Structure formats: C-alpha cells, structure tokens
Amino acid sequence: MEINNLNINSSSPKAKQAETSSAGKEKSQDITSQPSAGETVFISSESKAMNDLESSIKEQPDFDTDKVAQIKAAIAEGNFAIDDEALANNIIQFEELFS
C-alpha cells in the first residue's frame, strides 16, 4: 500500500524509519501469504465454524422459490388475499427502525 503527500521531511530520522518500516511490511506480507515448508498454521474452531456457516449460506437461494411459486399461483387463480392491517403494521414497524 502506498500513501502519498504525507508532507514528511524525508531527511528526518522518523521519515526514514517510516519508509523502512513500510517497505518491511510489504515484504513481510508477501512472505506470510505463502507459508514456508515446515510451517504450521492453526485455524481456531470459531474460524472453522464461521467458514462452514458462510459456505452453507452461499448454498441457500436468495429467496424461497416454493413460496414465490405459491404466491404466483394464487395471484393467477385470483385467490391471493392481502391482509391490509398486517401489511400496514409491518410498514410502521419498518419505518420505526429508521426513526
């Protein structure tokens, strides 16, 4: 990562230290991204659980396709009823989240 226009006098010891430090960080990031032979990496059980959860979420559809099909069929047959009061209450609850 490169940061420009810091207005640091490059002849100052702190500026030289910052340059050295940032250059060293870039090198260490390259080294740590590829573990050397003989190194062992341990992943916590929480991290593994999060990874498993993320994988299972990705496998789920974005919406309930069966429910959508039922609603489409009800609309096509003219049997889809809207509960006006429940809809209004849900809109009010939603709006209260942002008030």
Backbone as XML, in Angstrom:
<?xml version="1.0"?>
<chain id="A" units="angstrom">
  <residue number="1" name="MET">
    <atom name="N" x="0.850" y="-1.160" z="0.000"/>
    <atom name="CA" x="0.000" y="0.000" z="0.000"/>
    <atom name="C" x="0.896" y="1.222" z="0.000"/>
  </residue>
  <residue number="2" name="GLU">
    <atom name="N" x="0.560" y="2.183" z="-0.841"/>
    <atom name="CA" x="1.368" y="3.378" z="-0.955"/>
    <atom name="C" x="0.545" y="4.577" z="-0.532"/>
  </residue>
  <residue number="3" name="ILE">
    <atom name="N" x="1.131" y="5.413" z="0.320"/>
    <atom name="CA" x="0.468" y="6.626" z="0.780"/>
    <atom name="C" x="1.295" y="7.806" z="0.304"/>
  </residue>
  <residue number="4" name="ASN">
    <atom name="N" x="0.666" y="8.711" z="-0.410"/>
    <atom name="CA" x="1.359" y="9.864" z="-0.964"/>
    <atom name="C" x="0.994" y="11.133" z="-0.202"/>
  </residue>
  <residue number="5" name="ASN">
    <atom name="N" x="1.800" y="12.176" z="-0.382"/>
    <atom name="CA" x="1.534" y="13.506" z="0.152"/>
    <atom name="C" x="1.377" y="13.521" z="1.664"/>
  </residue>
  <residue number="6" name="LEU">
    <atom name="N" x="2.313" y="12.937" z="2.376"/>
    <atom name="CA" x="2.281" y="12.957" z="3.829"/>
    <atom name="C" x="2.936" y="14.208" z="4.396"/>
  </residue>
  <residue number="7" name="ASN">
    <atom name="N" x="3.606" y="14.998" z="3.559"/>
    <atom name="CA" x="4.311" y="16.208" z="3.979"/>
    <atom name="C" x="5.324" y="15.919" z="5.080"/>
  </residue>
  <residue number="8" name="ILE">
    <atom name="N" x="6.063" y="14.846" z="4.935"/>
    <atom name="CA" x="7.114" y="14.486" z="5.873"/>
    <atom name="C" x="8.442" y="14.830" z="5.229"/>
  </residue>
  <residue number="9" name="ASN">
    <atom name="N" x="9.295" y="15.482" z="5.991"/>
    <atom name="CA" x="10.626" y="15.813" z="5.500"/>
    <atom name="C" x="11.413" y="14.515" z="5.412"/>
  </residue>
  <residue number="10" name="SER">
    <atom name="N" x="11.767" y="14.111" z="4.202"/>
    <atom name="CA" x="12.396" y="12.806" z="4.001"/>
    <atom name="C" x="13.789" y="12.712" z="4.618"/>
  </residue>
  <residue number="11" name="SER">
    <atom name="N" x="14.368" y="13.843" z="5.032"/>
    <atom name="CA" x="15.698" y="13.780" z="5.649"/>
    <atom name="C" x="15.610" y="13.537" z="7.151"/>
  </residue>
  <residue number="12" name="SER">
    <atom name="N" x="14.394" y="13.614" z="7.724"/>
    <atom name="CA" x="14.267" y="13.398" z="9.165"/>
    <atom name="C" x="14.399" y="11.914" z="9.487"/>
  </residue>
  <residue number="13" name="PRO">
    <atom name="N" x="14.903" y="11.576" z="10.674"/>
    <atom name="CA" x="15.052" y="10.168" z="11.062"/>
    <atom name="C" x="13.714" y="9.425" z="11.087"/>
  </residue>
  <residue number="14" name="LYS">
    <atom name="N" x="12.647" y="10.114" z="11.516"/>
    <atom name="CA" x="11.334" y="9.455" z="11.560"/>
    <atom name="C" x="10.839" y="9.119" z="10.162"/>
  </residue>
  <residue number="15" name="ALA">
    <atom name="N" x="11.100" y="10.008" z="9.205"/>
    <atom name="CA" x="10.676" y="9.753" z="7.833"/>
    <atom name="C" x="11.406" y="8.542" z="7.275"/>
  </residue>
  <residue number="16" name="LYS">
    <atom name="N" x="12.718" y="8.460" z="7.548"/>
    <atom name="CA" x="13.491" y="7.317" z="7.070"/>
    <atom name="C" x="13.015" y="6.029" z="7.726"/>
  </residue>
  <residue number="17" name="GLN">
    <atom name="N" x="12.683" y="6.117" z="9.028"/>
    <atom name="CA" x="12.173" y="4.940" z="9.748"/>
    <atom name="C" x="10.834" y="4.512" z="9.166"/>
  </residue>
  <residue number="18" name="ALA">
    <atom name="N" x="9.964" y="5.482" z="8.837"/>
    <atom name="CA" x="8.654" y="5.161" z="8.269"/>
    <atom name="C" x="8.813" y="4.484" z="6.915"/>
  </residue>
  <residue number="19" name="GLU">
    <atom name="N" x="9.759" y="5.003" z="6.091"/>
    <atom name="CA" x="9.994" y="4.390" z="4.786"/>
    <atom name="C" x="10.482" y="2.962" z="4.942"/>
  </residue>
  <residue number="20" name="THR">
    <atom name="N" x="11.421" y="2.762" z="5.864"/>
    <atom name="CA" x="11.965" y="1.423" z="6.109"/>
    <atom name="C" x="10.885" y="0.500" z="6.641"/>
  </residue>
  <residue number="21" name="SER">
    <atom name="N" x="10.078" y="1.015" z="7.563"/>
    <atom name="CA" x="9.028" y="0.215" z="8.182"/>
    <atom name="C" x="7.988" y="-0.206" z="7.156"/>
  </residue>
  <residue number="22" name="SER">
    <atom name="N" x="7.555" y="0.747" z="6.296"/>
    <atom name="CA" x="6.536" y="0.397" z="5.300"/>
    <atom name="C" x="7.101" y="-0.563" z="4.267"/>
  </residue>
  <residue number="23" name="ALA">
    <atom name="N" x="8.357" y="-0.410" z="3.891"/>
    <atom name="CA" x="8.961" y="-1.335" z="2.935"/>
    <atom name="C" x="9.054" y="-2.724" z="3.543"/>
  </residue>
  <residue number="24" name="GLY">
    <atom name="N" x="9.389" y="-2.796" z="4.822"/>
    <atom name="CA" x="9.479" y="-4.084" z="5.506"/>
    <atom name="C" x="8.130" y="-4.753" z="5.607"/>
  </residue>
  <residue number="25" name="LYS">
    <atom name="N" x="7.078" y="-3.976" z="5.819"/>
    <atom name="CA" x="5.732" y="-4.547" z="5.917"/>
    <atom name="C" x="5.308" y="-5.164" z="4.596"/>
  </residue>
  <residue number="26" name="GLU">
    <atom name="N" x="5.609" y="-4.480" z="3.481"/>
    <atom name="CA" x="5.244" y="-5.027" z="2.182"/>
    <atom name="C" x="5.937" y="-6.362" z="1.949"/>
  </residue>
  <residue number="27" name="LYS">
    <atom name="N" x="7.215" y="-6.441" z="2.325"/>
    <atom name="CA" x="7.951" y="-7.687" z="2.150"/>
    <atom name="C" x="7.382" y="-8.778" z="3.040"/>
  </residue>
  <residue number="28" name="SER">
    <atom name="N" x="7.048" y="-8.431" z="4.295"/>
    <atom name="CA" x="6.541" y="-9.456" z="5.207"/>
    <atom name="C" x="5.178" y="-9.956" z="4.757"/>
  </residue>
  <residue number="29" name="GLN">
    <atom name="N" x="4.375" y="-9.082" z="4.153"/>
    <atom name="CA" x="3.079" y="-9.527" z="3.660"/>
    <atom name="C" x="3.258" y="-10.542" z="2.541"/>
  </residue>
  <residue number="30" name="ASP">
    <atom name="N" x="4.231" y="-10.319" z="1.684"/>
    <atom name="CA" x="4.486" y="-11.269" z="0.611"/>
    <atom name="C" x="4.945" y="-12.610" z="1.174"/>
  </residue>
  <residue number="31" name="ILE">
    <atom name="N" x="5.768" y="-12.563" z="2.202"/>
    <atom name="CA" x="6.314" y="-13.781" z="2.784"/>
    <atom name="C" x="5.217" y="-14.564" z="3.502"/>
  </residue>
  <residue number="32" name="THR">
    <atom name="N" x="4.387" y="-13.872" z="4.293"/>
    <atom name="CA" x="3.373" y="-14.573" z="5.079"/>
    <atom name="C" x="2.217" y="-15.079" z="4.223"/>
  </residue>
  <residue number="33" name="SER">
    <atom name="N" x="2.046" y="-14.541" z="3.020"/>
    <atom name="CA" x="0.950" y="-15.012" z="2.189"/>
    <atom name="C" x="1.223" y="-16.412" z="1.640"/>
  </residue>
  <residue number="34" name="GLN">
    <atom name="N" x="2.473" y="-16.816" z="1.620"/>
    <atom name="CA" x="2.851" y="-18.146" z="1.156"/>
    <atom name="C" x="3.669" y="-18.815" z="2.256"/>
  </residue>
  <residue number="35" name="PRO">
    <atom name="N" x="3.047" y="-19.685" z="3.069"/>
    <atom name="CA" x="3.793" y="-20.317" z="4.163"/>
    <atom name="C" x="4.972" y="-21.128" z="3.637"/>
  </residue>
  <residue number="36" name="SER">
    <atom name="N" x="6.073" y="-21.047" z="4.374"/>
    <atom name="CA" x="7.261" y="-21.812" z="4.011"/>
    <atom name="C" x="7.068" y="-23.272" z="4.398"/>
  </residue>
  <residue number="37" name="ALA">
    <atom name="N" x="7.870" y="-24.119" z="3.815"/>
    <atom name="CA" x="7.809" y="-25.539" z="4.163"/>
    <atom name="C" x="8.147" y="-25.705" z="5.632"/>
  </residue>
  <residue number="38" name="GLY">
    <atom name="N" x="7.414" y="-26.546" z="6.317"/>
    <atom name="CA" x="7.673" y="-26.804" z="7.715"/>
    <atom name="C" x="6.881" y="-25.908" z="8.651"/>
  </residue>
  <residue number="39" name="GLU">
    <atom name="N" x="6.225" y="-24.874" z="8.136"/>
    <atom name="CA" x="5.412" y="-24.012" z="8.984"/>
    <atom name="C" x="4.046" y="-24.652" z="9.196"/>
  </residue>
  <residue number="40" name="THR">
    <atom name="N" x="3.494" y="-24.429" z="10.362"/>
    <atom name="CA" x="2.179" y="-24.964" z="10.685"/>
    <atom name="C" x="1.228" y="-23.816" z="10.949"/>
  </residue>
  <residue number="41" name="VAL">
    <atom name="N" x="0.059" y="-23.871" z="10.348"/>
    <atom name="CA" x="-0.955" y="-22.852" z="10.538"/>
    <atom name="C" x="-2.137" y="-23.503" z="11.227"/>
  </residue>
  <residue number="42" name="PHE">
    <atom name="N" x="-2.586" y="-22.910" z="12.324"/>
    <atom name="CA" x="-3.731" y="-23.424" z="13.063"/>
    <atom name="C" x="-4.907" y="-22.477" z="12.903"/>
  </residue>
  <residue number="43" name="ILE">
    <atom name="N" x="-6.064" y="-23.021" z="12.604"/>
    <atom name="CA" x="-7.283" y="-22.237" z="12.473"/>
    <atom name="C" x="-8.165" y="-22.574" z="13.663"/>
  </residue>
  <residue number="44" name="SER">
    <atom name="N" x="-8.645" y="-21.539" z="14.345"/>
    <atom name="CA" x="-9.460" y="-21.761" z="15.536"/>
    <atom name="C" x="-10.777" y="-22.438" z="15.171"/>
  </residue>
  <residue number="45" name="SER">
    <atom name="N" x="-11.387" y="-23.060" z="16.158"/>
    <atom name="CA" x="-12.671" y="-23.730" z="15.916"/>
    <atom name="C" x="-13.736" y="-22.709" z="15.552"/>
  </residue>
  <residue number="46" name="GLU">
    <atom name="N" x="-13.645" y="-21.496" z="16.113"/>
    <atom name="CA" x="-14.605" y="-20.445" z="15.774"/>
    <atom name="C" x="-14.459" y="-20.038" z="14.311"/>
  </residue>
  <residue number="47" name="SER">
    <atom name="N" x="-13.218" y="-19.926" z="13.856"/>
    <atom name="CA" x="-12.972" y="-19.567" z="12.464"/>
    <atom name="C" x="-13.492" y="-20.645" z="11.526"/>
  </residue>
  <residue number="48" name="LYS">
    <atom name="N" x="-13.276" y="-21.900" z="11.877"/>
    <atom name="CA" x="-13.777" y="-23.005" z="11.056"/>
    <atom name="C" x="-15.301" y="-22.995" z="11.035"/>
  </residue>
  <residue number="49" name="ALA">
    <atom name="N" x="-15.923" y="-22.733" z="12.188"/>
    <atom name="CA" x="-17.386" y="-22.684" z="12.249"/>
    <atom name="C" x="-17.922" y="-21.548" z="11.381"/>
  </residue>
  <residue number="50" name="MET">
    <atom name="N" x="-17.264" y="-20.394" z="11.418"/>
    <atom name="CA" x="-17.685" y="-19.263" z="10.584"/>
    <atom name="C" x="-17.546" y="-19.602" z="9.104"/>
  </residue>
  <residue number="51" name="ASN">
    <atom name="N" x="-16.465" y="-20.277" z="8.750"/>
    <atom name="CA" x="-16.246" y="-20.672" z="7.360"/>
    <atom name="C" x="-17.322" y="-21.653" z="6.906"/>
  </residue>
  <residue number="52" name="ASP">
    <atom name="N" x="-17.649" y="-22.620" z="7.760"/>
    <atom name="CA" x="-18.697" y="-23.590" z="7.428"/>
    <atom name="C" x="-20.050" y="-22.903" z="7.279"/>
  </residue>
  <residue number="53" name="LEU">
    <atom name="N" x="-20.346" y="-21.955" z="8.161"/>
    <atom name="CA" x="-21.603" y="-21.219" z="8.098"/>
    <atom name="C" x="-21.684" y="-20.406" z="6.820"/>
  </residue>
  <residue number="54" name="GLU">
    <atom name="N" x="-20.585" y="-19.746" z="6.472"/>
    <atom name="CA" x="-20.556" y="-18.960" z="5.244"/>
    <atom name="C" x="-20.804" y="-19.847" z="4.022"/>
  </residue>
  <residue number="55" name="SER">
    <atom name="N" x="-20.209" y="-21.027" z="4.006"/>
    <atom name="CA" x="-20.398" y="-21.954" z="2.891"/>
    <atom name="C" x="-21.849" y="-22.396" z="2.789"/>
  </residue>
  <residue number="56" name="SER">
    <atom name="N" x="-22.472" y="-22.708" z="3.932"/>
    <atom name="CA" x="-23.866" y="-23.161" z="3.897"/>
    <atom name="C" x="-24.804" y="-22.038" z="3.484"/>
  </residue>
  <residue number="57" name="ILE">
    <atom name="N" x="-24.490" y="-20.797" z="3.861"/>
    <atom name="CA" x="-25.320" y="-19.662" z="3.454"/>
    <atom name="C" x="-25.219" y="-19.449" z="1.950"/>
  </residue>
  <residue number="58" name="LYS">
    <atom name="N" x="-24.018" y="-19.591" z="1.406"/>
    <atom name="CA" x="-23.839" y="-19.410" z="-0.035"/>
    <atom name="C" x="-24.620" y="-20.445" z="-0.840"/>
  </residue>
  <residue number="59" name="GLU">
    <atom name="N" x="-24.855" y="-21.613" z="-0.265"/>
    <atom name="CA" x="-25.581" y="-22.668" z="-0.961"/>
    <atom name="C" x="-27.088" y="-22.433" z="-0.969"/>
  </residue>
  <residue number="60" name="GLN">
    <atom name="N" x="-27.580" y="-21.560" z="-0.078"/>
    <atom name="CA" x="-29.010" y="-21.291" z="0.019"/>
    <atom name="C" x="-29.431" y="-20.296" z="-1.061"/>
  </residue>
  <residue number="61" name="PRO">
    <atom name="N" x="-30.642" y="-20.460" z="-1.589"/>
    <atom name="CA" x="-31.126" y="-19.475" z="-2.569"/>
    <atom name="C" x="-31.390" y="-18.136" z="-1.876"/>
  </residue>
  <residue number="62" name="ASP">
    <atom name="N" x="-31.421" y="-17.067" z="-2.657"/>
    <atom name="CA" x="-31.648" y="-15.739" z="-2.099"/>
    <atom name="C" x="-33.080" y="-15.561" z="-1.599"/>
  </residue>
  <residue number="63" name="PHE">
    <atom name="N" x="-33.993" y="-16.376" z="-2.084"/>
    <atom name="CA" x="-35.383" y="-16.299" z="-1.668"/>
    <atom name="C" x="-36.003" y="-17.690" z="-1.713"/>
  </residue>
  <residue number="64" name="ASP">
    <atom name="N" x="-37.170" y="-17.821" z="-1.098"/>
    <atom name="CA" x="-37.874" y="-19.107" z="-1.018"/>
    <atom name="C" x="-38.637" y="-19.332" z="-2.332"/>
  </residue>
  <residue number="65" name="THR">
    <atom name="N" x="-38.079" y="-20.145" z="-3.201"/>
    <atom name="CA" x="-38.680" y="-20.356" z="-4.525"/>
    <atom name="C" x="-40.050" y="-21.031" z="-4.431"/>
  </residue>
  <residue number="66" name="ASP">
    <atom name="N" x="-40.246" y="-21.912" z="-3.453"/>
    <atom name="CA" x="-41.552" y="-22.561" z="-3.291"/>
    <atom name="C" x="-42.620" y="-21.540" z="-2.909"/>
  </residue>
  <residue number="67" name="LYS">
    <atom name="N" x="-42.284" y="-20.637" z="-2.001"/>
    <atom name="CA" x="-43.248" y="-19.622" z="-1.578"/>
    <atom name="C" x="-43.591" y="-18.692" z="-2.735"/>
  </residue>
  <residue number="68" name="VAL">
    <atom name="N" x="-42.604" y="-18.321" z="-3.527"/>
    <atom name="CA" x="-42.849" y="-17.468" z="-4.693"/>
    <atom name="C" x="-43.782" y="-18.170" z="-5.669"/>
  </residue>
  <residue number="69" name="ALA">
    <atom name="N" x="-43.563" y="-19.458" z="-5.880"/>
    <atom name="CA" x="-44.430" y="-20.222" z="-6.790"/>
    <atom name="C" x="-45.872" y="-20.273" z="-6.267"/>
  </residue>
  <residue number="70" name="GLN">
    <atom name="N" x="-46.028" y="-20.441" z="-4.960"/>
    <atom name="CA" x="-47.372" y="-20.470" z="-4.364"/>
    <atom name="C" x="-48.071" y="-19.118" z="-4.524"/>
  </residue>
  <residue number="71" name="ILE">
    <atom name="N" x="-47.341" y="-18.052" z="-4.301"/>
    <atom name="CA" x="-47.935" y="-16.714" z="-4.441"/>
    <atom name="C" x="-48.312" y="-16.446" z="-5.893"/>
  </residue>
  <residue number="72" name="LYS">
    <atom name="N" x="-47.445" y="-16.820" z="-6.826"/>
    <atom name="CA" x="-47.750" y="-16.634" z="-8.251"/>
    <atom name="C" x="-49.002" y="-17.400" z="-8.643"/>
  </residue>
  <residue number="73" name="ALA">
    <atom name="N" x="-49.111" y="-18.631" z="-8.164"/>
    <atom name="CA" x="-50.287" y="-19.447" z="-8.485"/>
    <atom name="C" x="-51.545" y="-18.827" z="-7.891"/>
  </residue>
  <residue number="74" name="ALA">
    <atom name="N" x="-51.463" y="-18.334" z="-6.654"/>
    <atom name="CA" x="-52.626" y="-17.719" z="-6.015"/>
    <atom name="C" x="-53.051" y="-16.456" z="-6.753"/>
  </residue>
  <residue number="75" name="ILE">
    <atom name="N" x="-52.086" y="-15.662" z="-7.203"/>
    <atom name="CA" x="-52.406" y="-14.454" z="-7.965"/>
    <atom name="C" x="-53.064" y="-14.831" z="-9.288"/>
  </residue>
  <residue number="76" name="ALA">
    <atom name="N" x="-52.512" y="-15.824" z="-9.982"/>
    <atom name="CA" x="-53.055" y="-16.261" z="-11.270"/>
    <atom name="C" x="-54.483" y="-16.781" z="-11.119"/>
  </residue>
  <residue number="77" name="GLU">
    <atom name="N" x="-54.780" y="-17.445" z="-10.006"/>
    <atom name="CA" x="-56.114" y="-18.003" z="-9.775"/>
    <atom name="C" x="-57.069" y="-16.969" z="-9.174"/>
  </residue>
  <residue number="78" name="GLY">
    <atom name="N" x="-56.532" y="-15.812" z="-8.781"/>
    <atom name="CA" x="-57.371" y="-14.790" z="-8.163"/>
    <atom name="C" x="-57.658" y="-15.059" z="-6.703"/>
  </residue>
  <residue number="79" name="ASN">
    <atom name="N" x="-56.878" y="-15.903" z="-6.067"/>
    <atom name="CA" x="-57.094" y="-16.275" z="-4.677"/>
    <atom name="C" x="-56.126" y="-15.619" z="-3.697"/>
  </residue>
  <residue number="80" name="PHE">
    <atom name="N" x="-55.287" y="-14.699" z="-4.167"/>
    <atom name="CA" x="-54.286" y="-14.104" z="-3.294"/>
    <atom name="C" x="-54.924" y="-12.969" z="-2.512"/>
  </residue>
  <residue number="81" name="ALA">
    <atom name="N" x="-55.003" y="-13.147" z="-1.210"/>
    <atom name="CA" x="-55.610" y="-12.137" z="-0.337"/>
    <atom name="C" x="-54.516" y="-11.387" z="0.404"/>
  </residue>
  <residue number="82" name="ILE">
    <atom name="N" x="-54.684" y="-10.068" z="0.492"/>
    <atom name="CA" x="-53.730" y="-9.242" z="1.210"/>
    <atom name="C" x="-54.371" y="-8.801" z="2.515"/>
  </residue>
  <residue number="83" name="ASP">
    <atom name="N" x="-53.675" y="-9.046" z="3.618"/>
    <atom name="CA" x="-54.137" y="-8.608" z="4.931"/>
    <atom name="C" x="-53.667" y="-7.168" z="5.106"/>
  </residue>
  <residue number="84" name="ASP">
    <atom name="N" x="-54.582" y="-6.221" z="4.840"/>
    <atom name="CA" x="-54.232" y="-4.804" z="4.865"/>
    <atom name="C" x="-53.688" y="-4.366" z="6.222"/>
  </residue>
  <residue number="85" name="GLU">
    <atom name="N" x="-54.284" y="-4.841" z="7.287"/>
    <atom name="CA" x="-53.864" y="-4.435" z="8.626"/>
    <atom name="C" x="-52.461" y="-4.951" z="8.944"/>
  </residue>
  <residue number="86" name="ALA">
    <atom name="N" x="-52.195" y="-6.206" z="8.608"/>
    <atom name="CA" x="-50.863" y="-6.770" z="8.852"/>
    <atom name="C" x="-49.810" y="-6.047" z="8.013"/>
  </residue>
  <residue number="87" name="LEU">
    <atom name="N" x="-50.149" y="-5.730" z="6.767"/>
    <atom name="CA" x="-49.232" y="-5.001" z="5.896"/>
    <atom name="C" x="-48.930" y="-3.625" z="6.477"/>
  </residue>
  <residue number="88" name="ALA">
    <atom name="N" x="-49.963" y="-2.914" z="6.909"/>
    <atom name="CA" x="-49.773" y="-1.580" z="7.488"/>
    <atom name="C" x="-48.912" y="-1.651" z="8.745"/>
  </residue>
  <residue number="89" name="ASN">
    <atom name="N" x="-49.161" y="-2.618" z="9.605"/>
    <atom name="CA" x="-48.359" y="-2.770" z="10.826"/>
    <atom name="C" x="-46.897" y="-3.061" z="10.512"/>
  </residue>
  <residue number="90" name="ASN">
    <atom name="N" x="-46.665" y="-3.888" z="9.522"/>
    <atom name="CA" x="-45.279" y="-4.199" z="9.134"/>
    <atom name="C" x="-44.571" y="-2.978" z="8.556"/>
  </residue>
  <residue number="91" name="ILE">
    <atom name="N" x="-45.298" y="-2.170" z="7.793"/>
    <atom name="CA" x="-44.702" y="-0.939" z="7.243"/>
    <atom name="C" x="-44.343" y="0.013" z="8.386"/>
  </residue>
  <residue number="92" name="ILE">
    <atom name="N" x="-45.241" y="0.142" z="9.367"/>
    <atom name="CA" x="-44.984" y="1.015" z="10.510"/>
    <atom name="C" x="-43.764" y="0.523" z="11.284"/>
  </residue>
  <residue number="93" name="GLN">
    <atom name="N" x="-43.677" y="-0.760" z="11.544"/>
    <atom name="CA" x="-42.523" y="-1.313" z="12.268"/>
    <atom name="C" x="-41.222" y="-1.061" z="11.507"/>
  </residue>
  <residue number="94" name="PHE">
    <atom name="N" x="-41.272" y="-1.223" z="10.199"/>
    <atom name="CA" x="-40.094" y="-0.987" z="9.380"/>
    <atom name="C" x="-39.663" y="0.471" z="9.450"/>
  </residue>
  <residue number="95" name="GLU">
    <atom name="N" x="-40.616" y="1.381" z="9.328"/>
    <atom name="CA" x="-40.309" y="2.800" z="9.373"/>
    <atom name="C" x="-39.776" y="3.218" z="10.738"/>
  </residue>
  <residue number="96" name="GLU">
    <atom name="N" x="-40.243" y="2.572" z="11.814"/>
    <atom name="CA" x="-39.757" y="2.907" z="13.148"/>
    <atom name="C" x="-38.297" y="2.523" z="13.340"/>
  </residue>
  <residue number="97" name="LEU">
    <atom name="N" x="-37.826" y="1.574" z="12.566"/>
    <atom name="CA" x="-36.409" y="1.192" z="12.647"/>
    <atom name="C" x="-35.492" y="2.359" z="12.230"/>
  </residue>
  <residue number="98" name="PHE">
    <atom name="N" x="-35.988" y="3.216" z="11.369"/>
    <atom name="CA" x="-35.169" y="4.302" z="10.820"/>
    <atom name="C" x="-35.520" y="5.660" z="11.412"/>
  </residue>
  <residue number="99" name="SER">
    <atom name="N" x="-36.388" y="5.701" z="12.407"/>
    <atom name="CA" x="-36.780" y="6.981" z="13.022"/>
    <atom name="C" x="-35.922" y="7.303" z="14.212"/>
  </residue>
</chain>
